[in-house]
Amino acid sequence: MMHYMDDDAARLAAAIGARVRQERQTRGWTLDQLATAASVSRRMVVSVEQGAVNPSVGTLLRLADALGVGLPALVAAPERAPVRVIRAGDGATLWTGDAGGRGVLVAGTTPPDVVELWDWTMAPGERHASEAHTPDTRELIHVLDGTLTVEVDGESFELNSGDAVSFPGDVDHAYANPHAGPCRFTLAVFEPGVGATPTRTEPSHD
């Protein structure tokens, strides 16, 4: 389904599209080769490269894994300096909930061992489900405000303000707020060996 993109989302989609196209062309891949490697449709690759869609986090992860660059590299301009400062408000909003929640990728490192740092807010009733990431991926969550339910491989864990959890990210998992008030949490994702491990083979549902 196509959604109207505001100016910020449109700029982000254009930047992601340009980076995906650049990385694909650097490897000498066709659109079909990238689509096959990432287990997404050719139409989705074309739409992403044209900046015509705001792709889901799952689609971005599949593309990043296939290209061997890590998710942070797809949403940020290349930086040569060893220190990169991301100012407040400059993170990439890669998930938006139906009730106004947001998942913002605020910082990340480069391959081969990629670390992502996210700032999440979830309104009551919102939920984000994630497919299993690449092998040995780990996730850490620290709840800053409210109550969050984390689902990992069929088990549910309720976290209150100040609680934290670590869990494997290479199994199906989800973050949910079935509670009465809003929730805010920090998420860190560690994905080792990006570019050196097999990519996902699950079919795309985007």
C-alpha positions as CSV (number, residue, x, y, z in Angstrom):
1,M,0.0,0.0,0.0
2,M,1.3,3.4,-0.9
3,H,1.2,6.1,1.8
4,Y,1.5,9.9,1.4
5,M,5.0,10.9,2.5
6,D,5.7,14.3,4.2
7,D,8.8,16.2,3.2
8,D,11.0,14.5,5.8
9,A,9.9,11.0,4.8
10,A,10.3,11.9,1.1
11,R,13.8,13.2,1.6
12,L,14.7,10.0,3.6
13,A,13.2,7.8,0.9
14,A,15.2,9.6,-1.8
15,A,18.4,9.3,0.2
16,I,17.8,5.6,0.8
17,G,17.0,5.0,-2.9
18,A,20.2,6.8,-4.0
19,R,22.3,4.7,-1.6
20,V,20.7,1.4,-2.6
21,R,21.2,2.2,-6.3
22,Q,24.9,3.3,-5.7
23,E,25.7,0.1,-3.7
24,R,23.9,-2.1,-6.3
25,Q,25.8,-0.5,-9.2
26,T,29.1,-0.6,-7.3
27,R,28.7,-4.4,-7.2
28,G,27.6,-4.6,-10.8
29,W,24.3,-6.1,-9.9
30,T,21.1,-5.9,-11.9
31,L,17.8,-5.0,-10.3
32,D,16.9,-8.7,-10.5
33,Q,20.1,-9.8,-8.8
34,L,19.5,-7.5,-5.9
35,A,15.9,-8.5,-5.6
36,T,16.9,-12.2,-5.5
37,A,19.6,-11.7,-3.0
38,A,17.4,-9.7,-0.7
39,S,14.3,-11.9,-1.2
40,V,12.1,-8.9,-2.2
41,S,10.3,-8.3,-5.5
42,R,12.0,-6.5,-8.4
43,R,9.1,-3.9,-8.2
44,M,10.0,-3.2,-4.6
45,V,13.7,-2.6,-5.5
46,V,12.7,-0.3,-8.3
47,S,10.3,1.6,-6.1
48,V,13.0,1.9,-3.3
49,E,15.6,3.2,-5.8
50,Q,13.3,5.7,-7.2
51,G,12.4,7.0,-3.7
52,A,8.8,6.3,-4.5
53,V,8.1,4.3,-1.3
54,N,8.9,4.5,2.4
55,P,10.1,0.9,2.8
56,S,9.4,-1.1,5.9
57,V,12.2,-1.8,8.4
58,G,12.1,-5.5,7.3
59,T,12.6,-4.6,3.6
60,L,15.5,-2.2,4.5
61,L,17.2,-4.9,6.6
62,R,16.9,-7.4,3.7
63,L,18.4,-4.9,1.3
64,A,21.2,-3.9,3.7
65,D,22.1,-7.6,4.4
66,A,22.1,-8.4,0.7
67,L,24.4,-5.5,-0.1
68,G,26.6,-6.2,3.0
69,V,26.5,-2.6,4.2
70,G,24.3,-2.7,7.4
71,L,21.1,-0.7,8.0
72,P,22.7,2.5,9.3
73,A,24.7,2.9,6.0
74,L,21.4,2.9,4.0
75,V,19.9,5.8,5.9
76,A,22.9,8.1,6.4
77,A,25.3,9.9,4.2
78,P,28.8,8.4,4.0
79,E,31.1,9.7,6.7
80,R,34.9,9.5,6.6
81,A,35.6,10.9,10.1
82,P,35.8,8.4,12.9
83,V,33.4,10.5,15.0
84,R,30.0,11.3,13.7
85,V,27.6,13.5,15.7
86,I,23.9,13.1,15.0
87,R,22.0,16.1,16.3
88,A,18.6,15.9,18.0
89,G,15.9,15.5,15.3
90,D,18.3,14.2,12.7
91,G,17.7,10.5,13.1
92,A,16.0,8.5,10.5
93,T,12.3,7.6,11.3
94,L,12.0,4.1,9.9
95,W,8.8,3.0,11.6
96,T,5.6,4.9,12.3
97,G,2.7,3.5,14.2
98,D,-1.0,4.0,13.5
99,A,-1.4,6.0,16.7
100,G,1.6,8.3,16.3
101,G,4.5,6.1,17.6
102,R,7.9,6.3,16.0
103,G,11.0,4.1,15.7
104,V,14.0,6.4,15.0
105,L,17.4,5.1,14.1
106,V,19.6,7.7,15.8
107,A,23.1,6.3,15.3
108,G,24.9,3.3,13.9
109,T,28.3,1.8,13.0
110,T,29.7,0.4,9.8
111,P,30.4,-3.2,8.9
112,P,31.5,-5.8,9.6
113,D,30.1,-5.6,13.1
114,V,27.1,-3.3,12.9
115,V,25.5,-1.7,16.0
116,E,22.2,0.3,15.7
117,L,20.9,2.6,18.3
118,W,17.2,3.4,18.2
119,D,14.8,5.7,20.0
120,W,11.3,4.3,20.1
121,T,8.0,5.7,21.2
122,M,4.8,3.6,21.2
123,A,1.3,4.8,21.7
124,P,-1.2,2.5,23.5
125,G,-2.3,-0.4,21.2
126,E,0.7,-0.2,18.9
127,R,2.9,-3.2,18.0
128,H,5.9,-3.8,15.7
129,A,6.7,-7.4,14.7
130,S,10.1,-8.2,13.3
131,E,11.2,-11.3,11.4
132,A,14.4,-13.1,12.5
133,H,17.5,-11.1,11.7
134,T,20.8,-12.6,10.6
135,P,22.5,-15.3,12.8
136,D,23.9,-14.2,16.1
137,T,22.1,-10.8,16.1
138,R,21.5,-9.6,19.6
139,E,19.1,-6.9,20.9
140,L,19.0,-4.8,24.0
141,I,16.1,-2.7,25.2
142,H,15.9,-0.2,28.1
143,V,12.5,1.2,28.9
144,L,12.6,4.9,29.7
145,D,8.9,5.5,30.3
146,G,5.8,3.5,30.5
147,T,5.4,-0.3,30.1
148,L,6.5,-2.4,27.2
149,T,5.8,-6.0,26.2
150,V,8.6,-7.7,24.4
151,E,7.8,-11.0,22.5
152,V,10.7,-13.3,21.8
153,D,10.2,-16.6,20.0
154,G,6.7,-17.1,21.4
155,E,7.4,-15.8,24.9
156,S,6.2,-12.5,26.3
157,F,8.1,-10.3,28.8
158,E,6.6,-7.2,30.5
159,L,9.0,-4.4,31.2
160,N,8.3,-1.3,33.3
161,S,10.1,2.0,33.4
162,G,13.8,1.4,34.2
163,D,13.7,-2.3,33.2
164,A,16.0,-3.7,30.5
165,V,16.2,-6.9,28.6
166,S,18.7,-8.6,26.2
167,F,17.6,-11.3,23.7
168,P,18.5,-13.0,20.5
169,G,17.4,-11.1,17.4
170,D,17.8,-14.1,15.1
171,V,14.4,-15.4,16.1
172,D,10.9,-13.8,15.5
173,H,10.3,-11.0,17.9
174,A,8.0,-8.0,18.5
175,Y,7.7,-4.9,20.6
176,A,4.1,-4.1,21.8
177,N,2.3,-1.6,24.0
178,P,-1.0,-3.1,24.9
179,H,-1.1,-0.8,28.0
180,A,-3.0,2.3,28.9
181,G,-0.2,4.9,28.5
182,P,2.5,5.7,26.0
183,C,5.9,4.0,26.2
184,R,9.4,5.1,25.3
185,F,12.4,2.9,25.0
186,T,15.9,2.7,23.7
187,L,16.9,-0.2,21.5
188,A,20.4,-1.4,20.5
189,V,20.9,-4.0,17.8
190,F,24.2,-5.8,17.3
191,E,24.5,-7.6,14.0
192,P,27.9,-9.2,13.6
193,G,29.7,-10.1,10.3
194,V,27.5,-8.0,8.0
195,G,28.5,-8.8,4.4
196,A,30.0,-12.2,5.5
197,T,26.9,-14.2,6.4
198,P,24.2,-15.6,4.1
199,T,21.3,-13.2,3.6
200,R,17.7,-13.9,4.5
201,T,15.7,-16.4,2.4
202,E,12.3,-15.7,3.7
203,P,9.7,-14.5,1.2
204,S,8.9,-10.8,1.3
205,H,5.5,-9.7,2.7
206,D,5.9,-6.0,1.8
